[in-house]
Amino acid sequence: MHRRRWLLQLVLRALAHRRGRTLLLLAVLAMASSLATALGIVSFSMEKRVAEEVRKYGANLIVIPETARLDVGSGGLNFGVIAEPAYLQQQQVAEALSRSALKAERSFHLRGALHWKDADLMVDGVNFDDIRRLFPWWQLKGNWPAAGETVVGHDLATRLGLKLGDTMELAGKARMLRLRVSGIVTSGGEEDALLFLALPELQQALGLEGQLTLVRLMVTAGGDSLKQSAAALQQLLPAAKVNEVRQTARTSEGLLAKVKLLMIMVTAVVLISAGSSVTGTMSTTVLERGKEIGLMKAVGGTRWEVMLIFCGEAALLGVLGGLAGYLLGSAIAQFITRTVFSASAEFIPWIAGVSLAVSLFLALLGSIGPMISVFKLDPVRSLRGE
């Protein structure tokens, strides 16, 4: 115990005696570890932010049925193709999604026509809880519907003169529906021309229980992962088409990837420069302390004990540089996320371990050459000043 305390005092006094060089090494290590810290925090924070922003764009995968096609013609005459309506089996889709283990928000749709007065209206049967999660930008005037109620698209409501509280009697192939208008929705898309009601009600009215025309998925994945998710789901649904949508999401992810690549390259350059600086500074220290090293060996210190002193100095510098780098890197990350991405950086405690690891690695790596010199140093020649 006494020996360890003596070694610690020796290390601290050596660093204090060369405070100028010690501060230089601390600054180099802190700068290198701070960039690694900033990279980790910005990457983690922006991945979460991009994921949140991508969700605002809606579904990134859609599942549609393969359209039944019938060639019309005889011999050399071809009159074209007749397309028959095709549907997805709701139970099959639900089982495929469960087997695929995709992390996805989903929305089942059945699109069809119901007769009202002297016109056919396009109707979309949906689960309104799913719609509210998947399409948060929809603006609703009124309330989301309960059983026996409907939501009308803004353009359709204007064209038909519908108001909140109006009652509509709609005729389907299988049954009549009497619905009350509970809300008028504005989305800025095709939904403004549609009538929305609960999926089971429309399935019963059209006589299509358990049938779907479209499934929208918001998969928690991007880039190649999204492609792989689509391919995996396609294998489970051979009678359907799984298509990737929303190129805007790809653009956001691509921009984030470029920013991360730039930060990685800058960090790599700084780490290499920092390692070179530590090596040069520690080598100069060994040359200046040649007589001191020779004296320690001459009074009975082994080569390993002398090396332990230099290793302790490097480790202590690495720890202090890592702690300073974490604080500085957190500030840099906060500045980047606020000025570039208009967001707040996440507080990530485990990044402190990364900062310490980077600083310790550089300090010890840069000390390998000088410590080898210490190991080979001849005490007699050192005391002679050779």
C-alpha positions as CSV (number, residue, x, y, z in Angstrom):
1,M,0.0,0.0,0.0
2,H,2.8,2.4,0.9
3,R,4.6,1.6,-2.4
4,R,1.4,2.4,-4.4
5,R,1.0,5.7,-2.6
6,W,4.6,6.5,-3.3
7,L,4.1,5.7,-7.0
8,L,1.0,7.9,-7.1
9,Q,2.8,10.8,-5.5
10,L,5.6,10.4,-7.9
11,V,3.3,10.5,-10.9
12,L,1.4,13.6,-9.6
13,R,4.6,15.5,-8.9
14,A,6.0,14.6,-12.3
15,L,3.0,16.0,-14.0
16,A,2.9,19.1,-11.8
17,H,6.6,19.8,-12.4
18,R,5.9,19.8,-16.2
19,R,2.6,21.5,-16.0
20,G,3.0,23.3,-19.4
21,R,3.5,20.0,-21.2
22,T,0.8,18.3,-19.1
23,L,-1.8,21.0,-20.0
24,L,-0.9,20.6,-23.7
25,L,-1.4,16.8,-23.5
26,L,-4.7,17.3,-21.6
27,A,-5.9,19.8,-24.3
28,V,-5.0,17.4,-27.1
29,L,-6.7,14.4,-25.4
30,A,-9.8,16.5,-24.5
31,M,-10.2,17.7,-28.0
32,A,-10.0,14.3,-29.5
33,S,-12.4,12.7,-27.0
34,S,-14.8,15.7,-27.3
35,L,-15.2,15.1,-31.0
36,A,-15.9,11.4,-30.5
37,T,-18.4,12.4,-27.8
38,A,-20.1,15.0,-30.0
39,L,-20.3,12.5,-32.9
40,G,-22.0,9.9,-30.7
41,I,-24.5,12.3,-29.1
42,V,-25.4,14.0,-32.4
43,S,-25.8,10.7,-34.2
44,F,-28.0,9.2,-31.5
45,S,-30.1,12.3,-31.1
46,M,-30.6,12.9,-34.8
47,E,-31.5,9.3,-35.6
48,K,-34.3,9.7,-33.1
49,R,-35.3,13.1,-34.5
50,V,-35.3,11.8,-38.1
51,A,-37.4,8.8,-37.1
52,E,-39.9,11.2,-35.5
53,E,-39.9,13.4,-38.6
54,V,-40.3,10.5,-40.9
55,R,-43.4,9.4,-39.0
56,K,-45.0,12.7,-40.0
57,Y,-44.8,11.7,-43.7
58,G,-47.1,8.7,-43.0
59,A,-46.7,5.1,-44.2
60,N,-43.4,4.0,-45.8
61,L,-44.7,0.6,-47.0
62,I,-48.0,-0.3,-48.6
63,V,-49.5,-3.7,-49.3
64,I,-51.9,-4.1,-52.2
65,P,-53.5,-7.1,-53.8
66,E,-52.3,-8.5,-57.1
67,T,-55.0,-7.4,-59.6
68,A,-56.8,-10.3,-61.4
69,R,-56.1,-9.8,-65.1
70,L,-57.9,-11.4,-68.0
71,D,-56.7,-11.2,-71.6
72,V,-59.5,-10.6,-74.1
73,G,-59.1,-11.8,-77.7
74,S,-58.9,-14.7,-80.0
75,G,-56.2,-15.9,-82.4
76,G,-54.2,-12.9,-83.6
77,L,-56.8,-10.4,-82.2
78,N,-56.1,-8.8,-78.9
79,F,-58.8,-6.5,-77.4
80,G,-56.9,-5.7,-74.3
81,V,-57.1,-6.6,-70.6
82,I,-60.0,-6.7,-68.2
83,A,-59.0,-6.1,-64.6
84,E,-61.2,-7.6,-61.9
85,P,-61.3,-6.3,-58.3
86,A,-58.9,-8.1,-56.0
87,Y,-58.7,-8.1,-52.2
88,L,-56.4,-9.0,-49.4
89,Q,-57.4,-11.4,-46.7
90,Q,-57.3,-9.5,-43.4
91,Q,-56.5,-12.5,-41.4
92,Q,-53.7,-13.5,-43.7
93,V,-52.1,-10.0,-43.6
94,A,-52.4,-9.9,-39.8
95,E,-50.7,-13.3,-39.5
96,A,-47.9,-12.3,-41.9
97,L,-47.2,-9.2,-40.0
98,S,-47.1,-11.2,-36.7
99,R,-44.7,-13.7,-38.2
100,S,-42.5,-11.1,-39.8
101,A,-41.9,-9.5,-36.4
102,L,-41.8,-6.0,-38.0
103,K,-41.9,-3.0,-35.7
104,A,-44.6,-1.2,-37.6
105,E,-47.7,0.9,-37.1
106,R,-50.4,-0.4,-39.4
107,S,-53.7,0.7,-41.0
108,F,-56.1,-1.6,-42.8
109,H,-58.3,-0.1,-45.6
110,L,-61.2,-1.3,-47.7
111,R,-62.0,1.1,-50.5
112,G,-65.4,0.8,-52.2
113,A,-68.5,2.6,-53.4
114,L,-71.8,3.2,-51.6
115,H,-74.9,4.7,-53.3
116,W,-76.3,7.9,-51.8
117,K,-79.3,9.6,-53.4
118,D,-78.5,9.6,-57.1
119,A,-74.7,9.2,-56.9
120,D,-72.0,6.7,-55.9
121,L,-69.6,7.9,-53.3
122,M,-66.1,6.5,-52.8
123,V,-65.8,5.3,-49.2
124,D,-62.8,4.2,-47.2
125,G,-63.3,1.8,-44.3
126,V,-60.6,2.3,-41.7
127,N,-59.8,1.9,-38.0
128,F,-59.9,5.4,-36.8
129,D,-57.4,4.8,-33.9
130,D,-54.8,3.6,-36.4
131,I,-55.5,6.6,-38.7
132,R,-54.9,9.0,-35.9
133,R,-51.5,7.5,-35.1
134,L,-50.4,7.1,-38.7
135,F,-51.6,10.4,-40.1
136,P,-51.2,13.0,-37.3
137,W,-51.3,15.9,-39.7
138,W,-55.0,15.3,-40.6
139,Q,-57.1,18.3,-39.5
140,L,-60.5,17.4,-38.1
141,K,-63.4,19.7,-37.6
142,G,-65.8,18.0,-35.2
143,N,-65.1,14.7,-33.6
144,W,-63.8,11.3,-34.5
145,P,-66.7,9.0,-35.2
146,A,-68.3,6.4,-32.9
147,A,-70.4,3.5,-34.1
148,G,-73.0,4.6,-36.7
149,E,-71.1,7.8,-37.5
150,T,-68.8,8.9,-40.4
151,V,-66.1,11.5,-41.3
152,V,-66.4,13.3,-44.6
153,G,-63.5,14.7,-46.6
154,H,-63.5,18.5,-46.9
155,D,-63.9,18.6,-50.7
156,L,-66.7,16.0,-50.7
157,A,-68.5,17.8,-47.9
158,T,-68.3,21.1,-49.8
159,R,-69.5,19.5,-53.0
160,L,-72.5,17.7,-51.4
161,G,-73.3,20.5,-48.9
162,L,-72.8,18.3,-45.9
163,K,-72.5,19.7,-42.4
164,L,-71.7,18.4,-38.9
165,G,-74.7,16.5,-37.6
166,D,-76.3,15.7,-41.0
167,T,-77.6,12.1,-41.5
168,M,-76.8,10.0,-44.6
169,E,-78.5,6.9,-45.8
170,L,-76.1,4.8,-47.9
171,A,-76.8,1.7,-49.8
172,G,-74.3,-1.1,-50.2
173,K,-74.5,-4.4,-52.0
174,A,-75.4,-6.3,-48.8
175,R,-77.1,-3.8,-46.6
176,M,-78.1,-0.2,-45.9
177,L,-76.3,2.2,-43.6
178,R,-77.6,5.2,-41.7
179,L,-74.7,7.3,-40.6
180,R,-74.4,10.7,-38.9
181,V,-71.6,13.1,-39.9
182,S,-69.5,13.6,-36.8
183,G,-66.5,15.3,-38.4
184,I,-65.0,16.9,-41.6
185,V,-61.4,16.1,-42.3
186,T,-58.8,18.0,-44.3
187,S,-55.6,16.3,-45.3
188,G,-54.5,18.1,-48.4
189,G,-54.6,14.9,-50.4
190,E,-57.0,12.5,-52.0
191,E,-58.6,11.8,-48.6
192,D,-60.5,15.2,-49.0
193,A,-62.7,13.6,-51.6
194,L,-63.6,10.5,-49.6
195,L,-66.1,9.4,-47.0
196,F,-64.7,7.5,-44.0
197,L,-66.4,5.0,-41.8
198,A,-65.4,2.1,-39.5
199,L,-63.9,-0.9,-41.4
200,P,-66.3,-3.6,-40.1
201,E,-69.3,-1.5,-41.1
202,L,-68.1,-1.0,-44.6
203,Q,-67.2,-4.7,-44.9
204,Q,-70.7,-5.7,-43.9
205,A,-72.3,-3.2,-46.2
206,L,-70.4,-4.4,-49.2
207,G,-70.6,-8.1,-48.3
208,L,-66.8,-8.3,-48.0
209,E,-66.2,-9.5,-44.5
210,G,-62.5,-10.0,-43.8
211,Q,-61.5,-8.3,-47.1
212,L,-59.1,-5.4,-47.6
213,T,-57.9,-3.4,-50.6
214,L,-54.9,-1.7,-49.0
215,V,-52.6,-1.9,-45.9
216,R,-50.4,1.0,-44.9
217,L,-47.4,0.3,-42.7
218,M,-45.1,2.7,-40.9
219,V,-42.1,0.5,-40.4
220,T,-39.4,1.6,-37.9
221,A,-36.5,1.2,-40.4
222,G,-34.8,3.1,-43.2
223,G,-32.6,2.7,-46.2
224,D,-31.6,-0.9,-46.8
225,S,-33.4,-2.1,-43.7
226,L,-36.7,-0.9,-45.2
227,K,-36.0,-2.8,-48.4
228,Q,-35.2,-5.9,-46.4
229,S,-38.4,-5.5,-44.4
230,A,-40.4,-5.2,-47.6
231,A,-38.7,-8.2,-49.1
232,A,-39.3,-10.3,-46.0
233,L,-43.0,-9.3,-45.9
234,Q,-43.4,-10.0,-49.6
235,Q,-42.2,-13.6,-49.1
236,L,-45.0,-14.1,-46.5
237,L,-47.6,-12.5,-48.8
238,P,-47.0,-14.0,-52.3
239,A,-50.5,-13.0,-53.5
240,A,-49.9,-9.3,-52.7
241,K,-47.5,-6.6,-53.7
242,V,-45.4,-4.9,-51.0
243,N,-44.2,-1.5,-52.2
244,E,-41.9,1.1,-50.6
245,V,-43.1,4.7,-50.6
246,R,-42.1,8.1,-49.3
247,Q,-38.9,9.1,-51.0
248,T,-38.8,12.1,-48.6
249,A,-37.9,9.8,-45.8
250,R,-35.0,8.5,-47.8
251,T,-33.8,12.1,-48.4
252,S,-33.8,12.8,-44.7
253,E,-32.0,9.6,-43.9
254,G,-29.4,10.3,-46.6
255,L,-28.8,13.8,-45.3
256,L,-28.2,12.5,-41.8
257,A,-25.8,9.8,-43.1
258,K,-23.8,12.4,-44.9
259,V,-23.5,14.6,-41.8
260,K,-22.4,11.6,-39.8
261,L,-19.8,10.6,-42.4
262,L,-18.4,14.1,-42.4
263,M,-18.1,14.1,-38.5
264,I,-16.5,10.6,-38.6
265,M,-13.9,11.8,-41.1
266,V,-13.1,15.0,-39.1
267,T,-12.9,12.9,-35.9
268,A,-10.6,10.4,-37.5
269,V,-8.2,13.2,-38.7
270,V,-8.2,14.7,-35.2
271,L,-7.6,11.3,-33.5
272,I,-4.6,10.6,-35.8
273,S,-3.2,14.1,-35.1
274,A,-3.8,13.7,-31.4
275,G,-2.0,10.3,-31.3
276,S,1.0,11.8,-33.1
277,S,1.1,14.8,-30.8
278,V,0.9,12.5,-27.7
279,T,3.7,10.3,-29.1
280,G,6.0,13.3,-29.8
281,T,5.4,15.0,-26.4
282,M,5.9,11.8,-24.4
283,S,9.1,11.0,-26.4
284,T,10.4,14.5,-25.6
285,T,9.6,13.9,-22.0
286,V,11.6,10.6,-21.9
287,L,14.6,12.3,-23.5
288,E,14.5,15.1,-20.9
289,R,14.1,12.7,-18.0
290,G,16.9,10.4,-19.0
291,K,19.1,11.1,-15.9
292,E,16.0,10.8,-13.7
293,I,15.2,7.4,-15.2
294,G,18.8,6.2,-14.9
295,L,18.9,7.3,-11.2
296,M,15.7,5.4,-10.4
297,K,17.1,2.3,-12.0
298,A,20.4,2.8,-10.3
299,V,18.8,2.9,-6.8
300,G,17.0,-0.4,-7.3
301,G,14.0,0.4,-9.5
302,T,13.2,-2.3,-12.0
303,R,12.5,-1.6,-15.7
304,W,8.9,-2.6,-15.2
305,E,8.5,-0.3,-12.2
306,V,9.9,2.7,-14.1
307,M,7.6,1.8,-17.0
308,L,4.7,1.7,-14.6
309,I,5.3,5.3,-13.6
310,F,5.1,6.4,-17.2
311,C,2.1,4.2,-17.8
312,G,0.4,5.8,-14.7
313,E,1.1,9.3,-16.0
314,A,-0.4,8.4,-19.4
315,A,-3.5,6.7,-17.7
316,L,-4.1,9.7,-15.4
317,L,-3.8,12.1,-18.4
318,G,-6.2,9.8,-20.3
319,V,-8.8,9.8,-17.5
320,L,-8.7,13.6,-17.0
321,G,-8.7,14.2,-20.8
322,G,-11.7,11.9,-21.2
323,L,-13.7,13.7,-18.5
324,A,-12.9,17.1,-19.9
325,G,-13.7,15.8,-23.4
326,Y,-17.1,14.5,-22.4
327,L,-18.1,17.9,-21.0
328,L,-16.7,19.7,-24.0
329,G,-18.2,17.2,-26.5
330,S,-21.6,17.5,-24.8
331,A,-21.5,21.3,-25.2
332,I,-20.4,20.9,-28.9
333,A,-23.2,18.4,-29.6
334,Q,-25.8,20.7,-28.0
335,F,-24.5,23.6,-30.1
336,I,-24.7,21.5,-33.4
337,T,-28.1,20.1,-32.7
338,R,-29.6,23.5,-31.8
339,T,-28.0,25.5,-34.7
340,V,-28.1,22.9,-37.5
341,F,-31.1,20.7,-36.6
342,S,-33.1,23.1,-34.3
343,A,-33.4,20.4,-31.7
344,S,-32.0,19.5,-28.3
345,A,-29.3,16.9,-27.9
346,E,-30.1,13.8,-25.9
347,F,-28.5,13.2,-22.5
348,I,-26.6,9.9,-23.0
349,P,-24.6,9.0,-19.9
350,W,-22.9,5.9,-21.5
351,I,-21.2,8.2,-24.0
352,A,-18.9,9.3,-21.1
353,G,-17.4,5.8,-21.3
354,V,-16.7,6.3,-25.0
355,S,-15.0,9.5,-24.2
356,L,-12.8,8.0,-21.5
357,A,-12.0,5.0,-23.7
358,V,-10.9,7.2,-26.6
359,S,-8.7,9.4,-24.4
360,L,-7.1,6.4,-22.6
361,F,-6.5,4.7,-25.9
362,L,-4.7,7.7,-27.4
363,A,-2.7,8.3,-24.2
364,L,-1.5,4.7,-23.9
365,L,-1.0,4.2,-27.6
366,G,1.0,7.4,-27.8
367,S,3.2,6.2,-24.9
368,I,4.1,2.8,-26.3
369,G,7.1,4.1,-28.2
370,P,8.5,6.2,-25.3
371,M,7.9,3.3,-22.8
372,I,9.9,1.0,-25.0
373,S,12.7,3.5,-24.9
374,V,12.5,3.6,-21.1
375,F,12.6,-0.2,-21.0
376,K,15.8,-0.3,-23.1
377,L,17.5,2.7,-21.4
378,D,20.9,1.9,-19.9
379,P,21.1,3.6,-16.4
380,V,24.9,4.0,-16.5
381,R,24.9,5.8,-19.9
382,S,22.0,7.9,-18.7
383,L,23.8,9.1,-15.6
384,R,26.8,9.9,-17.7
385,G,24.6,12.1,-19.9
386,E,25.1,10.0,-23.0
